C-alpha cells in the first residue's frame, strides 16, 4: 500500500467530520434566525417585520440570512413548518396509548392553555397569515391532516353513525377538536386570569355530548 492509499481515507474522514460540523453549525444558525424572526413577528406582526429587523435581532448580516432564506415569506414558511412539526410531535407523544374518553379529549383541547402565551400568539399569527398566503395555508393544511389523523386514532365509534361512515365521522370530529384547540389559544388572550381546571371540566362535558 502506498502513502496515498494510506492517507486518502484519513482525508475522507476529515472531510466527513468537517461536513458534519458545517451541517450542525448551519442548523444552529438557521434556528437562531427563526427564533429572532419569531420575536420580531410577535412584536410587530408579519407585515410590520422586515428583513432588516430580523437580522438586527439575530445580530447577523443580511447575507447570512439570505444564505438560508430567500425572502421574508420563506422565513415565515420555515417557521410554520417548525411550529407545526413541534405541535405534531408533542400531540403524538401525548396521545400514545390513550383512549378517547371525555377527560382525555378535554386534556387535548385545553393543552394550549398549559403553554406559554407567546408560543400560542405566534400560532394564531400563523393561522391569520395563512389566509393571505396560499403556500402557508398549504403547510398548515398538510400538518392539520396529520394532526387530525392522530386525534381520530383515539376516538371511539359513534353508535348513531353507520359503520361505513365511521372513519369520515371521526376525521370530522378530529378537525372540530383542532378548531377548539385554536379557540383555546384566543381564550387565553380574552381572559388571561381564567381558571384552567374549570375550563377543563366544562370542555369535558362539551365533548361528552
Secondary structure as UniProt FT lines:
FT   HELIX           3..44
FT   TURN            45..48
FT   HELIX           51..58
FT   HELIX           62..68
FT   HELIX           72..95
FT   TURN            96..97
FT   HELIX           102..110
FT   HELIX           111..114
FT   HELIX           117..130
FT   TURN            131..132
FT   HELIX           134..152
FT   TURN            153..154
FT   TURN            159..160
FT   HELIX           163..165
FT   HELIX           166..190
FT   TURN            192..193
FT   HELIX           196..208
//
